[in-house]
Amino acid sequence: MNRIIKQVLKENKSVREEKLKAVRKKLFIRFFASLALTAALFSVVFVLSPIVGGAVDTQPYIPPDVTIPTSPEAVEFANPDTELAPNESSVLYDLIGIDASQPLEILLLITIISVAPSILLMMTSFTRIIIVMSFLRNAMQTQQTPPNMVLTSLALFLTMFLMWPVFGQINETAYKPYADGEITTMEALERAGDSLKTFMMKNTSKTSLAFFLDLADATIYAPETYGTENSAISVTDGDLSLESIAEQVGLHIAIPAFMVSELSRAFQMAFFLFVPFLIIDIVVASTLMSMGMMMLPPAMISMPFKIMLFVLVDGWQLLIGSIMSSFNL
C-alpha cells in the first residue's frame, strides 16, 4: 500500500513539473515577442519622423500687412528660449551677480535667505539674552518651563527693543537714501554694516578682539595716526576705545570676536545667577540630611522655594534690567 501511495505522489510531482515548464516556456516566448514588437514600433517612429516633419511647414503664416515687433520684450515673448542679458539694475544682481534665472542660482538664493536670519541674530544682542534665560531655567530646575518657544520669543522682542536705536540709524543712513535712489546697493550695505559693526565693537571685549586680530595677523593703529607709517598699537591698552578703531576692523574679525565676547559675558552672568539657587539647594539638602530623609530628592523640595524667591524679588524685571544694563549702547 505504501509503495502505491509513493508511486502516485511521484507521478503527480512529475506532472506538476511538466506543467510548470510549459507555462514558463510560454511566458518566455511572450516576453521576447512583445520586446521585439516594441523595438520594431520605435524603429518605425524614428525612421518616419524626419520624413513627416520635413513635409510639414513649421513657419507660421504672417499676413503681408502685419509688422513683426523687434523689441527685446517682444522677442522674449515670441521665443522664451532666447537668452537675454541679466537685469543689471536688480538688487540681487548688484549683490551676488546673478539674476535668479537658473535653477542653481535659485537654490543659492534660497540658501542665502535661509541663513541670513541666523547671521543677523548673531550680530545682535540675541545671543546673550537667550543664553542667560536658558541658564535661569536650568538653575531653577523647572525642566521645560518656560517653554523654548516662550524664551525665544521673549529674547527676540527684547532684542528688537534693545537694537531699536541701531535699526533706526540703519534706516536713516542706509535704507532711506537707497529707497530715494541717492546711493547704490553696495553703499547701503556698507552703511548698514558700519552701524552694526559700531554696536558690536562697543560690546566686544578687548581680549576677544586681540585674540582674533592675532589669528588674522592684522595690525591696528591709533585713530589719530591711522593711514600713516607709525608703529602699531595694542588693542588691550586701557585708554583705547574699540569704537574709535571700528573702521580698521573688518566684519570677518568683528563678528567672531563679538560672538565669543557675548558667550563669555553670558556665562559670567549665569554664574552669579546660579549662586542664590545653589544656596537654596545646599540648605534644603542639609535639612533633609539632618532629619534623616535621605531618600527624598532635594530638588523636589527646593524648587518651590526657588520659585517663591524668584517671585518675591520680582525676578523677571530684575533679570531683564540686568541684561539691558550690561550692553553698551
Residue pairs with C-beta under 8 A, 6 or more apart in sequence:
62 68
69 75
72 84
75 82
75 84
76 82
76 84
86 93
86 98
86 99
86 101
87 93
87 99
90 99
91 185
92 98
92 99
92 100
92 109
93 99
94 184
94 185
94 186
95 185
95 186
95 189
96 108
96 112
98 105
98 108
98 109
99 105
100 106
100 109
121 127
121 159
122 255
122 259
123 196
123 200
123 255
123 258
124 159
124 162
124 163
124 196
124 199
125 158
125 159
125 162
125 163
125 203
125 262
125 327
126 155
126 156
126 159
127 259
127 262
127 263
127 266
128 262
128 265
128 266
128 269
128 323
128 326
128 327
129 155
129 158
129 159
129 323
130 151
130 152
130 155
131 262
131 263
131 266
131 267
131 270
132 266
132 269
132 270
132 273
132 319
132 323
133 151
133 154
133 155
133 319
134 151
135 266
135 269
135 270
135 273
135 274
136 273
136 319
137 145
137 146
137 151
139 270
139 273
139 274
139 277
139 278
139 306
140 277
140 303
140 306
140 307
140 310
141 277
141 299
141 302
141 303
141 306
142 303
142 307
146 154
158 320
158 323
158 324
160 167
162 324
162 327
162 329
163 199
165 329
166 195
166 196
166 199
169 195
170 191
170 192
170 195
170 196
173 191
173 192
173 195
174 183
174 188
174 189
174 191
174 192
174 195
175 188
175 192
177 183
177 188
177 191
178 184
178 185
178 187
178 188
183 191
193 251
194 246
194 247
197 246
197 249
197 251
197 254
198 243
198 246
199 329
200 254
200 255
200 257
200 258
201 209
201 242
201 243
201 245
201 246
201 249
201 254
201 258
202 242
202 243
202 328
202 329
203 258
203 261
203 262
203 327
203 328
204 242
204 254
204 257
204 258
204 261
205 261
205 264
205 265
206 235
206 236
206 240
206 242
207 236
208 257
208 258
208 260
208 261
208 264
209 235
209 242
209 249
209 253
209 254
209 257
209 261
210 234
210 235
210 236
211 257
211 260
212 253
212 256
212 257
212 260
213 220
213 235
213 249
213 253
216 252
216 253
218 249
218 253
219 232
220 232
220 233
220 234
220 235
220 245
220 248
220 249
221 227
221 228
221 230
221 232
221 233
221 245
221 248
222 230
222 233
222 240
223 244
223 245
226 245
226 247
226 248
233 240
234 240
235 242
235 245
246 254
265 326
269 322
269 323
269 326
273 319
276 309
277 306
277 309
280 302
280 305
280 306
280 309
281 298
281 299
281 302
284 298
284 301
284 302
284 305
285 298
285 302
288 294
288 296
288 298
288 301
309 315
